[in-house]
Amino acid sequence: MPNSPETLALADSLRAPLLRAARRLRQEAQRAGSSALDALILGYIRRRPGVGVSELAQAEQVSRPSMSGHVKRLEAAGWIQRFDDQEDGRRSGLQITPAGEAQLDAVRQRRNDWLADRLARLTPEARAALAAAGPPLLQLLEQDQ
């Protein structure tokens, strides 16, 4: 089904602002001392304690060897730890450590502070328009799952 000219125009007008906002939020994660991928991995482990490397790799759409390297780095930083699976002794799960929780909270706080500062500069009408855009933007992402 071809896209209408209106849909294509909307996609064109939204692409740059969405990319620039995402880039700035990634930069705020780096300023907090971690990469955006670190924050994604830590957040996933926080939501799903016991997750394995394979599931993490699939969720973030990276190769298992690449994810294994990220996991080892996060372990070395003290942000996550492995534990033996009680049901399958051959498998180890991952859980976030208190230091990882603190790092993830620092990233979230840094990003929220940056975004809140910019939102405060907008008119109430512009903030309302952005608030209304949140649910449809999430719907765009959910279509891939």
N, C-alpha and C positions, 0 to 999 in steps of 0.2 A: 504494500500500500504506500504510494508516494506521499511525501510530506507536502502540506500546502505551503504556498508562499508566506503566509502569516506565521506558520510554525517555524519555517526556516529563518525568517527575519527575527523571531523571538530567540531562537537558538543562537543566532549570530550576536544579538545584543546582550545576551546573558553570559556567553562563554568567557569573554575577557574579564568582566567583574568577578565571576566565580573563580576563575583561575588566579586572579590577583589576590583575592581574599584568602584563598587556600594557601597561596605562597606566603603571605604575611603570617598566617597562623602557624605554618611550618617554621618560619623564622623565629617566632616567639617560643616554640618548643626548643629550638636550638639555643636560644638565649637562656632557657631554663636548664640547659645542660644535657639535653637528649635530642635525638632526631624524632621526626614525626613518626617514623616507623617504630622506634622504641616505644613511643606513647601508644601507638595502635596495639603493639604486642602486649604491653603491660595492661592496657585496658581489656584486651581479650582474655588474658589470664585472670584478671580480677573478676570478670564476669563468669568465667568457666574454669574455676580451680580444678586441677587435675588434667587439663588438656595436654595432649602430646604434641611433639614437634610436627608430626605429619598433618594433624588437624590444623595447627597454626599456619603451616605452609599453604594448605589448601584455602583457608579462610582469607589469607592475605595475597593469594595468587602469586606465590614465589616458589622456587624449587625447594625441595626438602633440604639439600645441602646448604643452600643459601640461608634458609631459616635456622638450620642447625648452627651456623656461624653466628647469627644474631643472638640466638639463645645462649650460646657459650659466652658471648660478650656481655649479655645482661646478667648472667650468672657471675662472671668475674667482677662485675660492678657491684654485686651484692643485691641486685634488684629482684631477682627471682631465684628459686631453688627447686631442685628436683626431689621427688620422693617416690618410693616404690609403690606401685599399684598393689593394693591388698588382694584384688581378684586375679591379677595376672602378674606374677612375679617377674616376668620378662620385660614388662613395660614400666616406664617411669612417667609420672605426671609432673606438671609444673605448677608452682604456686608463687604468688607475689609475696615478697618479704615486706616487713615494715619500711625498710629503706626504699623499696620499689613503690610502695603506697605513697610515701612522702614525695618521691620524684614525680609520680603521676599527678599528685595533687598540685605540685609546683608548676607543672606544665599547664594544667587546667586553669590554675589561678592566673598565670601569666597571659594565657590566651584570653581568658574572660576579661581581665583588666584592660588589655589592648582593645578588645572589641567594645567593651562598655564605654571606654574613653571616646571612641569614634561615634558610637551611638548617641552619646550625650550631646554631641555637636549638631545632631540632626534636628529637624523640626519634629514636633509630635506627630504630624501627618506622615512624615517619612518613616519614623519609627513604627507607626501602625502598619504602614505598607510592608515593611520588612517582617514584622511579626506575622502578618497574614501570609507572607511568602514561605514561611518555614514549613508548614505541613506539605504544600505541593512539592517543595524541593526534596523533602524526605521521600515522597512518593516516587520521584525520579530515581532515587537510589534503590528503593525497594524493588523496582521493576527488574533489576539485574539478579536478584536473589531467587 
